[in-house]
Amino acid sequence: MKTQDGLASLSVAVAPIVAPAPVPLSRAQIIAVTARCLQEVGYDGTTIRRLATELNCAVGSIYRYFTDKRDLLSTVTQQLLEPVAAAVEAGQPYTITARQYRQAATAERATYQLMFWLAALQAAPGHALPPVVQRILAGWAGDLGGSDPARQAWALIHADICCGAAPIQQSAAAVVLPPTPLPTLETPGRLIVQPVRVDLPREPSPPPTTADPAEPITTTSGGAYLL
C-alpha cells in the first residue's frame, strides 16, 4: 500500500503484553524467610506484616498456612532439630543422634530455648515438649529400653544445654547415658524401691550413778529429793 508521497507503509501487528502469572506462595518460602528474619531482628521484630513485605504478598496469604505468629515461629524453631529427628527415624543409634542433638542445640541456643517457650504456651498442661522432641524421644526409647530411660537421658542433655554448655564439635561430643536405675523388689501389683539401712549416731548414755536409791540428795537451795 502506497501513501500520497509514494512511500509504502507497513502495518505491523503488535501482540498484547501479558503479565506473568503470579507464583503461588509456598509454606517452604514462608519458613525460609521467617528463619532469616528471626536471626536478623529477633522475636519482637519478626512480625507477620514484615514477613508479608519480605515475601511481597498479602498478610492473609501467610495465614493460609499458619494460624498466628506463634504457630509460625514454633514451626520455624523446630527446624533446628528436624535433621536429628530424621536421623532417629532412619534408625541411627542413640550414641550418634545424642551428639547431633547437643551440637545443634548449643550452636543456636536462643532458637532452641525459644522453641520450648513457644511449646509451653501452645501445649496442654503436661505436654509441653515440642513435637520434634517427642519424635526424637520415641526413637531413643527403642535404643535405651523404654520411655523413662529416654526421658532421663534427654533431661540431662537438655539441662546441660540450658545451663550454658559450650558449643561442641561432632567428633568431640560426649554421649550422655541415662542413670542406672535403683535396685528394686518386684511384688504382685507394685514395684517397691529396695530399702537401705542407715545407722544414725546415738546420743551417749549418761554415766551410772553410785548414790543409794534411798539416800536423799541435797540441792544448793537447801531442798532435797530422792533418787
C-alpha positions as CSV (number, residue, x, y, z in Angstrom):
1,M,0.0,0.0,0.0
2,K,1.3,3.4,-1.0
3,T,0.7,6.8,0.6
4,Q,0.3,10.2,-1.2
5,D,4.1,10.8,-1.1
6,G,4.7,7.4,-2.8
7,L,6.1,5.7,0.2
8,A,4.9,2.3,1.2
9,S,3.5,1.9,4.7
10,L,3.6,-1.3,6.6
11,S,1.1,-2.4,9.1
12,V,2.7,-4.3,12.0
13,A,0.6,-6.3,14.4
14,V,1.6,-5.8,18.0
15,A,0.9,-8.6,20.4
16,P,-0.7,-7.6,23.7
17,I,1.6,-7.7,26.7
18,V,0.5,-10.4,29.1
19,A,1.7,-10.2,32.7
20,P,3.3,-13.4,34.0
21,A,1.1,-15.4,36.3
22,P,2.0,-14.9,40.0
23,V,3.9,-17.7,41.5
24,P,1.9,-19.3,44.4
25,L,3.4,-18.7,47.8
26,S,4.6,-21.9,49.4
27,R,4.9,-23.0,53.0
28,A,8.7,-23.5,52.5
29,Q,9.1,-20.0,51.3
30,I,7.4,-18.6,54.4
31,I,9.5,-20.7,56.7
32,A,12.8,-19.8,55.0
33,V,12.1,-16.0,55.1
34,T,10.9,-16.2,58.7
35,A,14.0,-18.1,59.8
36,R,16.1,-15.3,58.2
37,C,14.1,-12.5,59.8
38,L,14.3,-14.2,63.2
39,Q,18.1,-14.3,63.0
40,E,18.3,-10.7,61.9
41,V,15.7,-8.9,64.0
42,G,14.7,-11.3,66.7
43,Y,11.4,-12.4,68.0
44,D,9.8,-9.0,68.5
45,G,10.9,-7.7,65.1
46,T,9.6,-10.8,63.2
47,T,6.0,-9.7,62.6
48,I,3.5,-11.1,60.1
49,R,3.4,-7.7,58.4
50,R,7.2,-7.6,58.0
51,L,7.2,-11.1,56.6
52,A,4.4,-10.2,54.1
53,T,6.6,-7.3,52.9
54,E,9.6,-9.5,52.5
55,L,7.6,-12.1,50.6
56,N,5.8,-9.4,48.5
57,C,2.4,-11.0,49.4
58,A,-0.7,-10.1,51.3
59,V,-0.8,-10.7,55.1
60,G,-3.7,-13.1,54.5
61,S,-1.5,-15.3,52.4
62,I,0.6,-16.3,55.4
63,Y,-2.5,-17.1,57.4
64,R,-3.4,-19.7,54.9
65,Y,-0.6,-21.8,56.3
66,F,-0.3,-20.7,59.9
67,T,-2.8,-19.6,62.5
68,D,-0.7,-16.9,64.0
69,K,2.8,-15.7,64.7
70,R,3.5,-18.2,67.4
71,D,2.3,-21.1,65.3
72,L,4.7,-19.9,62.5
73,L,7.7,-19.4,64.8
74,S,7.1,-22.7,66.5
75,T,7.4,-24.5,63.1
76,V,10.5,-22.5,62.2
77,T,12.3,-23.1,65.5
78,Q,11.6,-26.9,65.3
79,Q,13.5,-27.0,62.0
80,L,16.6,-26.8,64.2
81,L,16.1,-30.4,65.3
82,E,14.5,-31.8,62.2
83,P,17.8,-33.4,60.9
84,V,18.1,-35.1,64.3
85,A,14.6,-36.4,64.2
86,A,15.1,-37.7,60.7
87,A,18.3,-39.5,61.7
88,V,16.5,-41.1,64.6
89,E,13.6,-42.2,62.5
90,A,16.1,-43.6,59.9
91,G,17.5,-45.9,62.6
92,Q,20.6,-44.1,63.6
93,P,21.6,-45.2,67.2
94,Y,21.3,-43.0,70.3
95,T,25.1,-42.6,70.6
96,I,25.1,-40.7,67.3
97,T,21.9,-38.8,67.4
98,A,22.5,-37.6,71.0
99,R,25.7,-35.9,69.7
100,Q,23.8,-34.4,66.9
101,Y,21.1,-33.1,69.2
102,R,23.6,-31.4,71.6
103,Q,25.6,-30.0,68.7
104,A,22.6,-28.4,67.0
105,A,21.1,-27.0,70.2
106,T,24.3,-25.5,71.5
107,A,25.1,-23.9,68.1
108,E,21.8,-22.0,68.2
109,R,20.9,-21.9,71.9
110,A,18.5,-18.9,71.6
111,T,16.4,-20.6,68.9
112,Y,16.4,-23.8,71.0
113,Q,15.1,-22.1,74.1
114,L,12.5,-20.2,72.1
115,M,11.2,-23.5,70.7
116,F,10.5,-24.7,74.2
117,W,8.9,-21.4,75.3
118,L,6.5,-21.5,72.4
119,A,5.7,-25.1,73.0
120,A,4.9,-24.3,76.6
121,L,2.4,-21.6,75.5
122,Q,0.7,-23.8,73.0
123,A,0.6,-27.2,74.5
124,A,-1.9,-28.7,77.0
125,P,-0.6,-29.0,80.6
126,G,1.8,-31.8,81.0
127,H,2.5,-32.0,77.2
128,A,4.9,-29.1,76.8
129,L,7.6,-30.8,74.7
130,P,7.8,-29.7,71.1
131,P,6.6,-32.3,68.6
132,V,10.0,-32.7,67.1
133,V,11.5,-33.6,70.5
134,Q,8.7,-36.1,71.1
135,R,9.6,-37.8,67.9
136,I,13.3,-38.0,69.0
137,L,12.3,-39.4,72.4
138,A,10.1,-42.1,70.7
139,G,13.1,-43.3,68.8
140,W,15.5,-43.1,71.7
141,A,13.1,-45.2,73.8
142,G,13.8,-48.2,71.5
143,D,17.6,-47.9,72.0
144,L,17.5,-47.2,75.7
145,G,14.9,-49.7,76.8
146,G,11.8,-47.6,77.4
147,S,10.4,-44.1,77.5
148,D,11.6,-43.4,81.1
149,P,15.3,-44.0,80.3
150,A,15.0,-42.0,77.1
151,R,13.5,-39.1,79.0
152,Q,16.2,-39.3,81.7
153,A,18.9,-39.2,79.1
154,W,17.2,-36.3,77.3
155,A,16.7,-34.4,80.6
156,L,20.5,-34.5,81.3
157,I,21.3,-33.2,77.8
158,H,18.6,-30.5,77.9
159,A,19.8,-29.3,81.4
160,D,23.4,-29.1,80.2
161,I,22.3,-27.0,77.1
162,C,20.1,-24.6,79.1
163,C,22.8,-24.1,81.8
164,G,25.2,-22.8,79.2
165,A,27.2,-25.7,77.8
166,A,29.7,-24.5,75.2
167,P,29.2,-25.5,71.5
168,I,30.9,-28.7,70.7
169,Q,32.4,-30.4,67.6
170,Q,30.8,-33.5,66.3
171,S,33.9,-35.6,66.9
172,A,34.4,-34.4,70.5
173,A,30.8,-34.6,71.6
174,A,30.1,-36.5,74.8
175,V,27.3,-39.0,74.9
176,V,25.1,-38.8,77.9
177,L,23.7,-42.1,79.1
178,P,20.7,-42.5,81.4
179,P,21.5,-43.0,85.1
180,T,21.5,-46.6,86.4
181,P,18.1,-47.3,87.9
182,L,17.8,-48.0,91.6
183,P,17.6,-51.7,92.7
184,T,14.0,-52.8,93.1
185,L,12.0,-55.6,94.5
186,E,9.0,-56.8,92.5
187,T,5.9,-57.8,94.3
188,P,2.5,-58.6,92.9
189,G,0.8,-55.5,91.6
190,R,3.5,-52.9,92.5
191,L,7.2,-52.0,92.3
192,I,9.0,-51.2,95.6
193,V,12.3,-49.5,96.0
194,Q,14.8,-51.7,97.8
195,P,15.1,-50.3,101.4
196,V,18.6,-49.1,102.5
197,R,19.6,-49.3,106.2
198,V,21.1,-46.2,107.6
199,D,22.6,-46.3,111.1
200,L,22.3,-42.9,112.7
201,P,24.6,-41.9,115.6
202,R,23.1,-42.1,119.0
203,E,23.4,-39.8,122.0
204,P,25.8,-41.2,124.6
205,S,24.2,-42.8,127.6
206,P,24.6,-40.9,130.9
207,P,27.1,-42.4,133.3
208,P,25.5,-44.6,136.0
209,T,25.1,-43.1,139.5
210,T,26.6,-44.6,142.6
211,A,24.2,-43.0,145.0
212,D,22.0,-45.1,147.2
213,P,18.4,-45.0,145.7
214,A,17.0,-44.3,149.2
215,E,19.6,-41.6,150.1
216,P,18.4,-38.1,149.8
217,I,20.5,-35.7,147.7
218,T,20.7,-32.1,149.0
219,T,20.4,-29.3,146.4
220,T,22.2,-26.0,146.6
221,S,19.0,-24.3,147.6
222,G,18.7,-26.5,150.7
223,G,16.0,-28.7,149.3
224,A,16.2,-32.5,149.0
225,Y,14.8,-35.2,146.7
226,L,15.1,-38.9,146.5
227,L,16.6,-40.7,143.5
